[in-house]
């Protein structure tokens, strides 16, 4: 055989190689016809096994061209032809510049021609006309197939514009349009209704609803979500620069992420909703905040004060970090606060519990109790609109309440939550919240609307207070659900008196206050993150090991040692408190320990101060020393800039 392993070898049946005739000569072999015929036939067989450049001799196996390129290749014209780089770049086998059909019935003829539809085929064409209703595509005369959007919905009017480039993929039954629709996805028209003094203008096919500024509030009632099917979406859009609210109400049984109010703040701002076949979900909105909760120690994790239980609460008692008890009139000593575990809707959080231990069924006009958290102005910028006034916010928390058998409270029962703007203006907003069942955790949230007066001043002082009320007398009552001037009311006439019987209690956790009108779950802060935030206001150091070091010091005299003491940055220069004059000591000399008789914090700054310890005698002036706690495990230092 002349070809073996891709190599051609000369042979005459006896001798082989480049010198086979010389080998015959040297062997004394005479010219023999059989030997020459064998040799010539091998040459003919070898030539017939090669490719002929005109293409008349076809290959019978795969060709290995040794990583070399095929050059000067023509574009393929049949399905069995190889494609060129040019065809791939221009997508020529699957693209037609302009279809030859009509509106809603698109036709393309690709070259080379597609001979059969197959799942996964992708085609692109330039539409010659806009769609007006459900549409089809016919490729190379193989038959018209429906074009679908959102995988199973018919094309609607305007989804394909004249001149737009459309890409579809065949799924085995229909063509699914993967290119962007020219109009919002909407398989059916959403109906819009108006009530007194409201003006609503229906948009194209109901996919966009424009609202004019004839009133302060607008309501758009959408067709019941369940009748629209999976994937229906709608966009609500402003038509002018006037501020107003749009409330989406699909029907009485539908929900929009449990928060039905959308605040459209700026001209031409919008929110987009999508239907899953049962409920509406907000999928885009300019004001959605993810982690903008300004309530600190929201899940009650941090307790540097160590108040696992605190009874007989008095006015301005500090409880958990960032939470303070306030008493008005003579309403102190009626409650025991405790930190409980296993609370909240998810039963995973710690929570504050306030148990009534001394009843007050008929409080005086100015008697009352509430728990509040003050928020500094620097944290509140997102709540202000372009006019510098309070725009809107969402408050939410997990609440639980119990009414003792001797109480007059029945469920659903009311508690009051109040926002008070404490610096720029004196304004407050009071809201009654309803707890549905006894001793059952419930997530409550409400929107605090914008106010034409309320604002916040930037800075590190209290700019607003949140109050959660336990009870209040007649002189503490305000109007629920509206802004008012002042800070002297924190219950309404409908708020229940949770001090009317011993063993009543209220508890809460997972508190949030976010800008806008779309409350979000966001991302919960870790304990370490909450602790760092709380240390901006308060920090407590407890030395649990006897003679443990506090800081290096310098002996100013035989009786006084002083050293710098650092702590986390505070909002202002804090108040430094040490546990006792004799609970500390100075280590000096050759390791001698001398108990203090006096301790003082001096030169106090936001992140450091000087501690001065006084002893009876024994120090050597000018030498270094060490400030430490004494032979006990209870010495502490607190650094407080609480508000």
Steps between C-alpha positions, in 0.01 A plus 500: 500500500651838400322704778556399861445726802475806273834425320539385133770237438638385160517125447524248209402206708854406600690817573368825656609858556656784301771266342292201407633496134856522621423213734373292202818583306727407783308177544551417132132513427407562141213719385183302569151610397342367820736698713431824306123444493491457877698819548294707259173373647611604845567849363154511342334377820685762704403783265134391505503515882585871502265801468473655153495883504191529278302309759427199276670260741307516832644424840395170659598590860565789738772739385773610742661819368753520780367815675526696174227735378276454198540826310312669215190293586164598349191557718293188550177478300358168624435357846783250442751776408759636743432854623758776465601750764319761291172307522538451872572869565203613291273218627406458134359145528252612771435869424283672241528876465128561445219248516279467193174441685246738645411633845442210742601243234876523457678303224871443447693297244845411626788387278594226519142398550382342825344168401329411831420662836699367799489599866780744585516672161557876535401747227534878473315730262422867451125555522343668202186599692389551862298235680134578564394172663619141541772431242665212311828431319545279192856392419577375147141396445507239778177638650395789721574454871373726780741755653470501881633730772557402863513145357125448453329834433393633162670805352291814555462824311827692490717218638676492161570837336556552129874487439581334833734200503325195647666183626299182559584144609289202395391293803357208302154656473528879487758772453590665834607862454828557688559858382353791696137585436435855382217536755453377857411132534124493554275227362181682585387852577499604865185690587528834674226654711459833672323618812388846600751775415740249345609518137650190341602479135529150355821427312561298185323165530507548875871428518579853621264713709561874514360713781439873477537736794136584569513374858746420776439125487425256221371147502552258214295181522652221293318196372506216752842341476366145482316579175812628326729202535867446569729775371258793461680826577391860528682832533358795692647830387470868591395744231622822666723635775232518771553261791227249568445145616372206297341210681479173308192294595465187282205386711416434862684169510815594310816641653798698377789373712279579804562873448245643255624861484741622237649846536601656170720789604631667188371600160458196271606260776344158482453163665459166323298206632470146373232239565579140592144386432387568856678807638667819383871550567700820473797427274638852461453829682724803536459522877555141614762492774676178591691572818387849600356411842589782742376321814803383697515180704187411305502131602586570865829309480722751681468550876814667630301622801442139607130548577373147448218604735427846639203571724336817626601703198544871566505800269774498235621153596753359253411145403655312209748696295328787313162449674376722783195487729315830549243578769275806504321632806517251791492192277828338611560159659217315325702276272764229497711481187667174401702379204345184360617256234308319228294799389378658181303351215789261428548416870875560465553848645545644845221737606408760759215402730318753722290335771256711703564445873299794639169569330369846415149453361417873523816697420518870566479734204876540473607150604647258255791281392674434174828355378690697240809507284654832398656518153772749409453737207798363308309172449186660357602662172322239285167596656513854364373602158650760268317770697682396820179377668405154625405297194372164626603193695392150594502377860476132579553266795403161638257552790347276763253594776307328775198620698461347845165352603426808710565739211234683302706456181358276228662394174556638247670752728665835428851623573637839392822583315607864464770675297606836639731738310711639777720773360421675170129522583278374778269260315366154575311223325295254708377163374291237677601145411273201552623173653261231381531229764611451859863392556561452127788652307393722213689712248356853492602778263364834388599790280573842646398747227688811397449819697509859375671619820707221658873493434822380660821684576826315427730432790566257783219613730150350514311601188198276546360259756300182453260424785321173570234569761397292799222734612409866539239720668251732332752784484736283296252429221541616141335442165591171341612486137602864445787739557466749785712765668663427835630205704244457774290212369596137450168312519162550334150465642496146352834381641455232766627557854752218548541598866137434592581162660807326641652229279411683178805517279624637167813392313669580171808432289633527142413871482558688173462856377585544132463784249242489222175308503630156413619319809756230423630206696853614422796323662503463877805639677718257691564526872849641433357767269230597751758512782724736299200728435395498866853587612461832320268587791603281794780262593566300813825327595485239772825342620406146598851394611667638812789743435428506126660794322309807384773724354862603543554798728758747630560589862446873533589493871529254787119485520368557146529290183336591170465341156312539172187287462358438151150390397281487189417832335201663669257747347614767751747519787353238738447469872752262660389303807721265701347244732665606829797683649651185654428248223816584304872486559842615377772247422840668539863454598604134514144376456343653809121550491345794682125540539348831393315740726364715219446482121428784258455539123660815358543670160214310344475482118276304263738202493746542786543641850755500782440284807651628826535251788585617852671277760607569857877479427773284356533617139829629362443821311616486138480122468264299281219295649190306405136579579296188575198379688549390861460152643142462377304421186241779516694815414361674194530817292207641303530752217164656421384739229141369503206710388 
